[in-house]
Amino acid sequence: MRKLTVYILSAIFLSIFFVSEQMAEIMKEMKLPEPRIKGGMSVEESIRARRSVRNYSSREISLDDISQLLWAAQGVTDKSRGLRSAPSAGALYPLEVYVAKKDGLFHYLPDGHKLELISTEDLRKGLSRAAYGQSFVEEAPVDIIICAVYERVTSRYGERGIRYTDMEAGHAAENVFLQAAALGLSSVAVGAFTDAAVAKVLNLPKDVKPLYVLPVGYKR
C-alpha cells in the first residue's frame, strides 16, 4: 500500500512538473496583436508631426500600439518571401530588437510577430544609467533597443557590411518614429550610451551590439 501511495504521489508530482514546464514555455513567448496596415494619419502628416521629445508622462502604452511600433521596426511585410518593414542589404536582416518596460525585458521575434520574455525585471533605470543618466530613458513607458549582429552582413559584404547594418538601423528607427507620430506618441533617438554598459544591463549575447535606444511614450 505504501509503495502504491509513493507511486501515485510521484506520478502526480511528475505531471505537475511537466505541466509547469509547458506553461513556462507558453508564458515565455507572447503573440502580439495583428498590426494594422491602415491608419488615420498620412505619411506626410507623420513626417511633419515627428519631433524629438524628452519628457514623458507615466501613461502606459497599449499592447496594440507596442505591436504596431515593433511591426514598423522589423515586422514581416511579405510573408511569402519573409521580407520586413525596413530595407536590408541582401535581405540578411542583422537587426535584433528588444523592448524594456516596467514588467520586464522582451525580445521581438518578427517571425510570428511575437515577444520573447528575457527578464521580468524593470531594466529602464539601468538603461538610463548606461545612457549617461538621461532620465527620460527611465521615464518613458517603453524603450525600444535596436541591436545588430554585424557578422550576418559582413560575412557576405566584408567591412562594407558594417555600413549597411548601421544604415538599416537608421531605416528601422525612422519607421518607429513615424509610426509613433501616427499613433499620437512621442519618441527620441538616443545614441549617447556606453555600449558595454547597455549590453550588460540587457545581458545581450556577445555577438549582439546595441546601436540605438528609442524611448517612446506620451508627451508630458
PEMO-V927694 format. One record per backbone hydrogen bond with DSSP energy under -0.5 kcal/mol. NH is the residue of the N-H (numbers start at 1). CO is the residue of the C=O. E is the energy in kcal/mol with one decimal. If there is no record, write none. Layout:
BEGIN
nh:NH co:CO e:E
nh:NH co:CO e:E
END
This chain:
BEGIN
nh:5 co:1 e:-2.3
nh:6 co:2 e:-2.5
nh:7 co:3 e:-2.4
nh:8 co:4 e:-2.5
nh:9 co:5 e:-2.7
nh:10 co:6 e:-2.4
nh:11 co:7 e:-2.2
nh:12 co:8 e:-2.4
nh:13 co:9 e:-2.6
nh:14 co:10 e:-2.6
nh:15 co:11 e:-2.3
nh:16 co:12 e:-2.4
nh:17 co:13 e:-2.6
nh:18 co:14 e:-2.6
nh:19 co:15 e:-2.1
nh:20 co:16 e:-2.6
nh:21 co:17 e:-2.3
nh:22 co:18 e:-2.3
nh:23 co:19 e:-2.7
nh:24 co:20 e:-2.4
nh:25 co:21 e:-1.9
nh:26 co:22 e:-2.1
nh:27 co:23 e:-2.9
nh:28 co:24 e:-1.4
nh:29 co:25 e:-0.9
nh:29 co:26 e:-0.7
nh:30 co:115 e:-2.8
nh:32 co:113 e:-2.3
nh:46 co:42 e:-2.2
nh:47 co:43 e:-2.4
nh:48 co:44 e:-2.0
nh:49 co:45 e:-2.2
nh:50 co:46 e:-1.8
nh:53 co:51 e:-0.6
nh:53 co:187 e:-2.1
nh:57 co:218 e:-2.9
nh:66 co:62 e:-2.2
nh:67 co:63 e:-2.5
nh:68 co:64 e:-1.8
nh:69 co:65 e:-2.4
nh:70 co:66 e:-2.4
nh:71 co:67 e:-2.2
nh:72 co:68 e:-2.1
nh:73 co:69 e:-1.6
nh:74 co:70 e:-2.7
nh:75 co:71 e:-2.1
nh:77 co:75 e:-0.5
nh:77 co:83 e:-2.4
nh:78 co:83 e:-1.7
nh:81 co:78 e:-0.7
nh:82 co:78 e:-1.7
nh:83 co:78 e:-1.4
nh:85 co:75 e:-1.7
nh:91 co:88 e:-2.5
nh:92 co:89 e:-1.3
nh:96 co:147 e:-2.2
nh:98 co:145 e:-2.7
nh:99 co:106 e:-2.8
nh:100 co:143 e:-2.8
nh:101 co:99 e:-0.5
nh:101 co:104 e:-2.7
nh:104 co:101 e:-1.6
nh:105 co:119 e:-2.4
nh:106 co:99 e:-2.6
nh:107 co:116 e:-2.7
nh:108 co:97 e:-3.1
nh:109 co:114 e:-3.2
nh:110 co:108 e:-0.6
nh:112 co:110 e:-0.7
nh:113 co:110 e:-1.6
nh:114 co:109 e:-2.2
nh:115 co:30 e:-2.7
nh:116 co:107 e:-2.9
nh:117 co:28 e:-3.8
nh:117 co:115 e:-0.6
nh:118 co:105 e:-3.0
nh:119 co:105 e:-1.6
nh:123 co:121 e:-0.9
nh:127 co:123 e:-2.3
nh:128 co:124 e:-2.4
nh:129 co:125 e:-2.2
nh:130 co:126 e:-2.1
nh:131 co:127 e:-1.1
nh:132 co:129 e:-1.1
nh:133 co:128 e:-1.7
nh:134 co:128 e:-0.8
nh:134 co:131 e:-1.1
nh:135 co:133 e:-0.9
nh:137 co:134 e:-1.6
nh:138 co:134 e:-0.5
nh:138 co:135 e:-1.0
nh:139 co:135 e:-2.0
nh:140 co:136 e:-2.2
nh:142 co:216 e:-1.4
nh:143 co:100 e:-2.0
nh:144 co:214 e:-2.5
nh:145 co:98 e:-2.9
nh:145 co:143 e:-0.6
nh:146 co:144 e:-0.6
nh:146 co:212 e:-1.8
nh:147 co:96 e:-2.9
nh:147 co:145 e:-0.6
nh:148 co:209 e:-2.2
nh:149 co:94 e:-2.3
nh:150 co:148 e:-0.7
nh:152 co:149 e:-1.5
nh:153 co:150 e:-1.8
nh:154 co:150 e:-2.7
nh:155 co:151 e:-1.6
nh:156 co:153 e:-1.4
nh:157 co:153 e:-2.8
nh:158 co:154 e:-2.1
nh:160 co:157 e:-1.0
nh:161 co:158 e:-1.9
nh:162 co:159 e:-1.7
nh:163 co:159 e:-0.7
nh:164 co:160 e:-2.0
nh:165 co:161 e:-2.2
nh:166 co:162 e:-2.2
nh:167 co:163 e:-2.5
nh:168 co:164 e:-2.0
nh:169 co:165 e:-2.0
nh:170 co:166 e:-1.6
nh:171 co:167 e:-2.1
nh:172 co:168 e:-2.6
nh:173 co:169 e:-2.4
nh:174 co:170 e:-2.4
nh:175 co:171 e:-1.9
nh:176 co:172 e:-1.8
nh:177 co:173 e:-2.5
nh:178 co:174 e:-2.6
nh:179 co:175 e:-2.4
nh:180 co:176 e:-2.8
nh:181 co:177 e:-2.2
nh:182 co:178 e:-2.1
nh:183 co:179 e:-1.3
nh:184 co:181 e:-1.4
nh:185 co:180 e:-3.1
nh:186 co:217 e:-3.6
nh:187 co:51 e:-0.8
nh:188 co:215 e:-1.1
nh:190 co:188 e:-0.5
nh:190 co:213 e:-2.0
nh:191 co:189 e:-0.5
nh:193 co:191 e:-1.2
nh:194 co:130 e:-2.5
nh:195 co:193 e:-0.7
nh:198 co:194 e:-2.4
nh:199 co:195 e:-2.6
nh:200 co:196 e:-1.9
nh:201 co:197 e:-2.6
nh:202 co:198 e:-2.5
nh:203 co:199 e:-0.6
nh:204 co:199 e:-2.2
nh:208 co:205 e:-1.8
nh:209 co:148 e:-3.0
nh:209 co:207 e:-0.7
nh:211 co:146 e:-2.7
nh:212 co:146 e:-1.8
nh:213 co:190 e:-2.1
nh:214 co:144 e:-3.1
nh:215 co:188 e:-0.5
nh:215 co:213 e:-0.6
nh:216 co:142 e:-2.9
nh:217 co:186 e:-2.3
nh:220 co:55 e:-1.9
END
